[in-house]
Amino acid sequence: MARIVVIGAGLGAMAAAARLAVAGHRVTVYERGATYGGAVGRFERDGFAFDTGPGLLHLPAVYRDLFVKTGKEPLEECVALTQVDPASRHVFADGTRVDLPNASRAGTVAALDAALGAGAGERWGDFLVRAREAWDRTRRPLLEEPQPADPAPLAREPYPALKPGLLRRPATTLARIGTRELRDPRLAALLDAYAWTYGFDPATAPAAAAVLPYMEQTFGSWYVGGGLRALADAVYERCLKRRVEFVFDTPVEDVLEKDGRAVGVRLAGGDTVEADHVVSGAPVPALPPRSDGRPRHQVLGTSRVTVCLALRGPREPAAVHRTVVHADGDRPTVTVLRPDDPALRPDADHESVTVTATVRTSPERDAGAWEAFADGMVEAAGRAVPELRERLLWRHVRTPEDVRRDTGAAEVPGPALAGADGLLLPAANRSPLPGLWFAGGWSHPGGGLAHAGMSGALVAGFIVEGADFRGSR
């Protein structure tokens, strides 16, 4: 039985802790904050509750596997999972609206044709065929296997070129796909929104980011009853049942090294804790740069602003769970979440609404600038929520500084992507220091709930199975 210290209580770190405890190891988690969950937080006031991190779950199979491997109760016995249908409503700058069904290629094609005109759905469907090719080329090395020692093959663009005519050269960015292949500003905006949601600027994101809409539209979007915080609660409870020990309000200041190997940690205040392995779920420190001076780990430079809205009046029958309101003039693209969940509101005569937008982490804004930005977000959200201004009781604004306070970094990491010369590959799970491992959104395979859960599984596999571990088969 090995002694294992886990730094941080985010979802990826807890996923590793639960798996390692089941394997018979003694696991202690040290968390700098007062609670678990990392970016999967919650804000509560006056009977209203809001998710302050992700609002939907994609690839729930990752957490089904975690719960199967770590106990008798499957995931669905611990949380209520519901497919969101429609998956999303899109409100474009010209006023066009379209509802996209959950995990239905034919339904999506038909909806786009009906809303945007004949041929729009076919172009989107053809794009998804090419996106699937990129997915098939990268799924295993980016999601299911450890990052290869030589990631050079992942630095190449996996998205295929159009074959006919003069356009056979491959698209190099997601924005180029929108211009050359989708040929409709609304379809291009639809594609761009997927990139922004994950923190990528479509103008610079590689064409490989096409896997993001493919993943969502193929495997579906799911809501966890009580909000995504309920998933963090369930993972935490599973860890406790497996006898994982948690120590909160205890920052780890350093990883101890002896004879070229990690042998424990030093806590704030100077106490030391010995360990056979250290698993860090904290933001990965900058690794030595590449020979060309560029960093070796993923740096997006984007974060998230969240506005929690407490509304009087019931949710109207025609409301949908998720609406994306695309940029219109000075107003940003925002995602409006309106879950029909009694657990998030004081009673049936009120509603909790969460509005999010991706922003760059620089330049810095002061409190007044953030409030002005939130004004624009609320104005945009008014295109999705009838009489929003009249119904508003109060609002609570969360900025990148709140993200930094909760997670240790203002930036929100995105999932690993191939292409882009390898610059969007996060740190490998195996650190350069033997005995130190990285789990969570800052390490392979990157940010997002599903990806963080995968990273925990990969780290546990390395520690339990040893150097011969090759990932899921």
C-alpha distance (Angstrom), angle and dihedral (degrees) to the residues before:
residue distance angle dihedral
M1 . . .
A2 3.79 . .
R3 3.79 126.6 .
I4 3.80 108.2 -124.3
V5 3.80 127.7 -172.3
V6 3.80 117.6 -161.1
I7 3.81 118.2 -161.0
G8 3.80 111.2 -146.8
A9 3.79 133.3 7.3
G10 3.79 101.2 -120.5
L11 3.80 120.4 135.5
G12 3.81 95.1 -93.6
A13 3.80 92.9 48.2
M14 3.82 92.5 47.3
A15 3.82 90.5 47.5
A16 3.81 88.9 56.0
A17 3.81 92.1 44.5
A18 3.80 94.2 53.0
R19 3.80 93.1 48.0
L20 3.80 92.6 47.1
A21 3.81 92.6 48.4
V22 3.81 91.0 52.0
A23 3.80 87.7 53.4
G24 3.81 88.6 60.2
H25 3.78 101.8 -98.8
R26 3.80 125.5 136.1
V27 3.80 105.6 -117.7
T28 3.81 128.6 -169.9
V29 3.81 122.3 -178.2
Y30 3.82 119.7 -154.3
E31 3.80 113.2 -161.7
R32 3.81 123.5 -171.7
G33 3.82 92.2 -150.4
A34 3.77 134.4 58.0
T35 3.80 96.9 -102.7
Y36 3.80 145.0 27.4
G37 3.78 131.3 -106.8
G38 3.79 102.9 70.0
A39 3.80 107.7 -151.0
V40 3.82 91.0 4.4
G41 3.77 95.1 86.4
R42 3.78 139.3 147.3
F43 3.80 136.5 -139.4
E44 3.82 118.7 -156.7
R45 3.79 131.7 -174.9
D46 3.81 136.2 152.4
G47 3.81 93.0 -6.3
F48 3.83 93.4 -50.0
A49 3.82 121.1 115.9
F50 3.79 130.4 -168.9
D51 3.79 136.7 -175.3
T52 3.80 107.4 -122.8
G53 3.79 94.9 -166.7
P54 3.80 130.4 32.6
G55 3.79 115.4 -3.8
L56 3.81 100.3 -166.5
L57 3.79 135.6 39.7
H58 3.79 122.8 -131.9
L59 3.81 124.3 -170.3
P60 3.82 94.6 17.6
A61 3.82 87.7 -179.1
V62 3.82 86.9 84.3
Y63 3.82 92.0 64.8
R64 3.79 93.3 37.1
D65 3.80 86.7 59.3
L66 3.81 91.6 47.4
F67 3.80 92.6 53.1
V68 3.81 93.7 44.1
K69 3.80 91.6 50.7
T70 3.81 95.7 45.5
G71 3.81 105.3 42.4
K72 3.77 150.8 -12.1
E73 3.81 97.6 -91.2
P74 3.81 112.1 82.3
L75 3.78 120.3 -140.0
E76 3.81 94.2 -98.9
E77 3.81 90.2 58.5
C78 3.80 90.1 55.4
V79 3.81 101.4 42.3
A80 3.81 135.6 17.7
L81 3.83 110.2 -113.9
T82 3.81 120.3 -165.0
Q83 3.78 128.9 177.4
V84 3.80 110.6 -124.5
D85 3.80 111.6 -127.5
P86 2.93 121.2 -145.9
A87 3.77 89.2 31.2
S88 3.79 90.4 -148.7
R89 3.78 143.9 -14.3
H90 3.81 116.0 -139.6
V91 3.80 123.0 -153.5
F92 3.81 110.6 -167.7
A93 3.80 128.5 -155.7
D94 3.83 91.9 -103.8
G95 3.80 91.6 54.7
T96 3.81 96.6 -102.4
R97 3.80 113.9 143.4
V98 3.78 130.5 -163.0
D99 3.81 132.7 176.5
L100 3.81 114.0 -146.8
P101 3.82 116.6 -154.5
N102 3.78 122.7 -129.2
A103 3.81 115.5 -94.2
S104 3.82 96.2 -20.7
R105 3.81 116.5 125.3
A106 3.79 93.3 -176.4
G107 3.80 92.0 46.2
T108 3.80 91.6 50.4
V109 3.81 92.4 49.9
A110 3.81 90.9 49.8
A111 3.81 93.1 46.8
L112 3.81 92.9 50.6
D113 3.81 92.3 47.4
A114 3.79 90.9 50.8
A115 3.81 95.1 47.3
L116 3.81 103.5 33.5
G117 3.78 102.7 27.5
A118 3.79 137.8 -92.0
G119 3.79 112.5 -46.4
A120 3.81 96.7 26.7
G121 3.78 92.8 96.1
E122 3.79 92.5 46.7
R123 3.81 91.9 52.5
W124 3.80 90.6 49.5
G125 3.82 90.7 47.1
D126 3.80 91.6 50.4
F127 3.80 89.1 49.9
L128 3.81 90.6 53.2
V129 3.81 89.8 52.9
R130 3.81 88.9 58.1
A131 3.80 90.6 42.7
R132 3.80 88.8 54.9
E133 3.80 89.3 55.9
A134 3.81 89.2 54.9
W135 3.82 89.4 46.8
D136 3.80 92.6 50.9
R137 3.80 90.9 49.6
T138 3.80 95.2 50.9
R139 3.81 107.8 25.0
R140 3.79 98.1 95.1
P141 3.83 100.4 39.8
L142 3.79 93.1 41.4
L143 3.80 101.0 40.0
E144 3.79 114.7 14.2
E145 3.79 106.1 31.6
P146 3.80 134.3 54.2
Q147 3.76 114.4 -92.8
P148 3.79 106.3 -88.0
A149 3.79 119.1 -109.1
D150 3.79 86.9 -120.4
P151 3.81 106.7 41.8
A152 3.81 92.7 177.9
P153 3.84 93.3 111.7
L154 3.81 88.9 57.0
A155 3.80 89.8 54.6
R156 3.81 89.4 68.6
E157 3.81 119.7 89.8
P158 3.84 110.2 -103.6
Y159 3.81 97.0 -171.4
P160 3.83 107.8 104.9
A161 3.77 125.3 -122.4
L162 3.77 122.5 -113.2
K163 3.79 106.2 -100.6
P164 3.81 108.0 -149.5
G165 3.78 128.7 78.4
L166 3.77 127.2 -26.6
L167 3.82 94.2 -23.8
R168 3.79 96.7 72.9
R169 3.80 91.4 112.2
P170 3.81 110.2 100.4
A171 3.77 120.9 -106.1
T172 3.79 110.6 -110.5
T173 3.81 99.7 -160.3
L174 3.77 137.1 31.0
A175 3.80 90.4 -115.9
R176 3.80 89.4 58.0
I177 3.79 89.8 55.1
G178 3.78 89.1 55.5
T179 3.79 92.5 50.3
R180 3.80 100.3 40.9
E181 3.79 104.0 30.8
L182 3.81 109.5 24.5
R183 3.84 95.8 38.4
D184 3.79 95.8 -169.8
P185 3.81 122.5 94.7
R186 3.79 90.3 -139.4
L187 3.81 93.3 53.0
A188 3.80 88.4 45.9
A189 3.82 89.2 51.7
L190 3.81 89.5 49.5
L191 3.80 90.1 54.0
D192 3.81 92.7 43.8
A193 3.80 91.1 53.4
Y194 3.79 91.9 60.8
A195 3.81 89.6 54.0
W196 3.81 94.3 47.6
T197 3.82 91.2 47.9
Y198 3.81 89.1 60.9
G199 3.80 92.9 43.0
F200 3.82 99.8 -100.5
D201 3.80 125.5 129.9
P202 3.83 104.6 -132.9
A203 3.80 90.2 -145.4
T204 3.80 90.2 65.0
A205 3.82 103.4 20.2
P206 3.81 112.1 108.4
A207 3.79 119.4 -110.0
A208 3.83 85.0 -108.4
A209 3.82 86.5 78.8
A210 3.82 83.9 81.2
V211 3.82 85.3 88.8
L212 3.83 89.5 72.3
P213 3.84 97.6 69.1
Y214 3.80 88.9 36.0
M215 3.80 91.2 56.1
E216 3.80 94.5 48.1
Q217 3.79 96.3 43.3
T218 3.81 93.4 45.4
F219 3.80 102.5 42.4
G220 3.80 99.3 28.0
S221 3.78 138.7 -132.6
W222 3.80 122.2 -83.2
Y223 3.78 134.7 -164.5
V224 3.80 123.7 -148.2
G225 3.80 113.3 -140.5
G226 3.79 110.2 -112.3
G227 3.80 90.3 23.2
L228 3.79 132.2 -74.6
R229 3.79 89.1 -66.9
A230 3.82 85.6 73.9
L231 3.82 88.3 65.2
A232 3.81 90.1 54.5
D233 3.82 88.3 49.1
A234 3.81 90.7 52.3
V235 3.81 94.1 48.8
Y236 3.80 90.5 47.8
E237 3.80 91.4 50.4
R238 3.80 90.2 49.0
C239 3.80 89.3 53.3
L240 3.81 90.8 51.4
K241 3.79 91.0 50.2
R242 3.79 88.7 53.4
R243 3.85 88.4 51.7
V244 3.77 97.6 -109.4
E245 3.82 108.7 161.6
F246 3.82 119.5 -136.6
V247 3.80 124.9 -158.0
F248 3.83 111.8 -171.6
D249 3.80 130.9 -165.0
T250 3.80 88.1 29.8
P251 3.81 116.7 118.8
V252 3.79 119.9 -158.9
E253 3.79 109.1 -132.5
D254 3.79 101.2 -173.9
V255 3.79 145.9 -2.1
L256 3.81 111.7 -118.9
E257 3.78 117.9 -129.6
K258 3.80 130.2 -162.7
D259 3.77 128.5 171.8
G260 3.78 90.9 -7.9
R261 3.82 96.3 -52.3
A262 3.80 137.8 96.6
V263 3.80 108.6 -105.1
G264 3.81 103.6 170.3
V265 3.79 144.3 -48.9
R266 3.78 139.6 -84.5
L267 3.78 114.9 -131.7
A268 3.78 128.5 -148.1
G269 3.79 105.6 -81.3
G270 3.80 93.5 37.4
D271 3.80 104.2 -85.0
T272 3.79 115.1 139.6
V273 3.80 129.4 -146.6
E274 3.79 121.7 -159.7
A275 3.79 119.4 -137.7
D276 3.78 140.3 170.5
H277 3.82 90.0 -143.9
V278 3.80 133.7 16.0
V279 3.81 119.6 -154.0
S280 3.79 114.0 -164.8
G281 3.78 118.8 -157.7
A282 3.80 91.5 169.5
P283 3.82 121.9 105.2
V284 3.79 106.3 -68.0
P285 3.81 112.1 -111.3
A286 3.77 118.0 -122.1
L287 3.78 109.9 -77.2
P288 3.81 121.2 -143.9
P289 3.82 107.4 -71.1
R290 3.76 124.2 -107.7
S291 3.79 120.7 -99.2
D292 3.81 89.6 -93.9
G293 3.81 90.9 55.2
R294 3.81 96.8 -108.3
P295 3.83 120.7 127.4
R296 3.80 121.2 -96.3
H297 3.78 95.5 -138.7
Q298 3.77 135.6 61.4
V299 3.80 115.6 -79.6
L300 3.80 115.5 176.7
G301 3.78 100.7 164.0
T302 3.81 92.2 -143.8
S303 3.77 134.5 115.7
R304 3.78 139.0 171.4
V305 3.79 136.4 -98.7
T306 3.81 115.0 -157.9
V307 3.80 125.4 -167.7
C308 3.81 115.9 -165.5
L309 3.80 111.6 -155.2
A310 3.80 124.1 -162.1
L311 3.80 108.2 -159.3
R312 3.80 133.1 -170.5
G313 3.78 116.1 -137.9
P314 3.81 130.3 47.2
R315 3.78 125.8 -74.2
E316 3.81 107.7 -94.2
P317 3.85 118.1 -116.0
A318 3.82 93.3 -115.5
A319 3.82 93.2 55.8
V320 3.80 119.0 118.5
H321 3.78 128.6 -151.2
R322 3.82 97.6 -117.2
T323 3.80 129.2 25.4
V324 3.80 124.1 178.3
V325 3.81 111.0 -155.2
H326 3.79 106.7 -162.3
A327 3.80 122.7 -138.8
D328 3.80 114.5 -75.3
G329 3.79 116.0 -176.1
D330 3.79 109.5 -53.3
R331 3.79 93.7 -10.2
P332 3.83 115.3 101.5
T333 3.79 127.1 -128.2
V334 3.80 105.8 -93.2
T335 3.78 136.7 -174.9
V336 3.80 114.9 -137.7
L337 3.81 116.9 -158.9
R338 3.81 118.2 -164.1
P339 3.82 107.3 170.7
D340 3.79 114.1 -171.4
D341 3.80 91.5 -134.3
P342 3.83 123.4 138.6
A343 3.81 89.1 -156.7
L344 3.81 90.5 69.4
R345 3.82 100.5 51.6
P346 3.81 135.2 53.6
D347 3.82 93.1 -122.7
A348 3.81 143.6 -25.8
D349 3.82 91.2 -78.4
H350 3.80 93.4 66.0
E351 3.80 137.4 55.6
S352 3.80 136.8 -153.3
V353 3.81 114.6 -143.3
T354 3.80 126.9 -177.7
V355 3.81 122.0 -159.3
T356 3.82 120.7 -169.2
A357 3.80 136.1 -177.5
T358 3.78 133.9 179.5
V359 3.81 115.3 -121.9
R360 3.76 137.0 176.0
T361 3.79 115.3 -101.0
S362 3.82 90.4 -130.9
P363 2.92 144.5 88.5
E364 3.78 95.0 43.6
R365 3.81 118.0 -121.4
D366 3.78 126.6 -153.0
A367 3.80 123.4 -130.9
G368 3.80 92.8 -89.5
A369 3.80 92.4 51.9
W370 3.80 91.4 50.8
E371 3.80 90.9 50.3
A372 3.81 89.4 51.1
F373 3.81 90.3 49.6
A374 3.82 89.4 49.5
D375 3.82 88.4 52.4
G376 3.81 88.6 59.5
M377 3.80 91.0 47.7
V378 3.81 92.0 51.8
E379 3.80 91.0 46.7
A380 3.81 89.8 53.0
A381 3.81 91.1 46.2
G382 3.80 88.4 56.1
R383 3.82 87.3 74.9
A384 3.81 87.6 64.5
V385 3.83 101.8 36.1
P386 3.81 116.1 54.0
E387 3.82 114.8 -129.1
L388 3.78 91.1 -1.7
R389 3.81 95.8 159.4
E390 3.80 92.7 49.2
R391 3.82 92.0 48.2
L392 3.81 97.0 45.9
L393 3.81 114.9 117.5
W394 3.79 97.4 171.5
R395 3.78 141.9 -33.8
H396 3.78 136.0 -142.1
V397 3.82 120.0 -153.4
R398 3.81 122.6 -152.7
T399 3.80 117.8 -166.6
P400 3.82 134.7 -172.5
E401 3.79 87.7 -87.0
D402 3.80 88.6 63.0
V403 3.80 88.2 50.2
R404 3.80 88.6 52.0
R405 3.80 91.7 50.2
D406 3.81 92.6 50.9
T407 3.81 100.3 40.3
G408 3.80 107.9 19.8
A409 3.82 94.8 -110.7
A410 3.80 132.8 65.8
E411 3.78 91.7 -146.0
V412 3.81 119.4 85.3
P413 3.83 109.6 -141.5
G414 3.78 119.2 -131.5
P415 3.81 129.5 -145.2
A416 3.79 119.1 -80.9
L417 3.79 114.6 -89.1
A418 3.77 130.5 -167.4
G419 3.79 121.3 -130.9
A420 3.82 122.5 35.7
D421 3.81 88.9 102.7
G422 3.81 88.6 -72.0
L423 3.80 94.8 -65.3
L424 3.82 92.6 125.6
L425 3.79 94.2 56.8
P426 3.83 110.8 106.6
A427 3.78 125.4 -141.1
A428 3.80 116.1 -62.4
N429 3.81 117.3 -106.1
R430 3.81 90.2 -119.6
S431 3.80 107.9 68.8
P432 3.81 123.8 -147.8
L433 3.82 87.1 -106.0
P434 3.84 112.1 74.1
G435 3.78 112.3 -121.4
L436 3.83 93.6 27.5
W437 3.80 117.5 102.4
F438 3.80 134.0 -177.7
A439 3.82 122.9 -138.3
G440 3.80 131.8 168.8
G441 3.77 137.3 43.1
W442 3.81 95.1 -37.3
S443 3.78 93.1 59.5
H444 3.79 136.9 55.4
P445 3.03 123.0 -23.9
G446 3.82 90.4 20.3
G447 3.79 140.7 -135.0
G448 3.78 131.3 -14.7
L449 3.79 131.0 72.5
A450 3.80 96.7 -86.1
H451 3.80 94.1 43.6
A452 3.81 92.2 48.7
G453 3.81 89.7 52.6
M454 3.80 89.8 50.7
S455 3.79 91.4 51.7
G456 3.80 90.2 54.7
A457 3.79 90.4 51.9
L458 3.80 91.8 49.6
V459 3.81 94.0 50.3
A460 3.80 91.9 47.6
G461 3.80 89.0 49.4
F462 3.80 91.8 53.6
I463 3.81 93.4 49.7
V464 3.81 96.7 42.3
E465 3.79 100.2 38.6
G466 3.79 100.2 30.2
A467 3.78 132.4 -142.6
D468 3.80 93.1 -27.5
F469 3.82 92.1 65.8
R470 3.80 109.7 125.2
G471 3.79 102.7 174.3
S472 3.77 131.9 -104.4
R473 3.78 118.6 -21.1
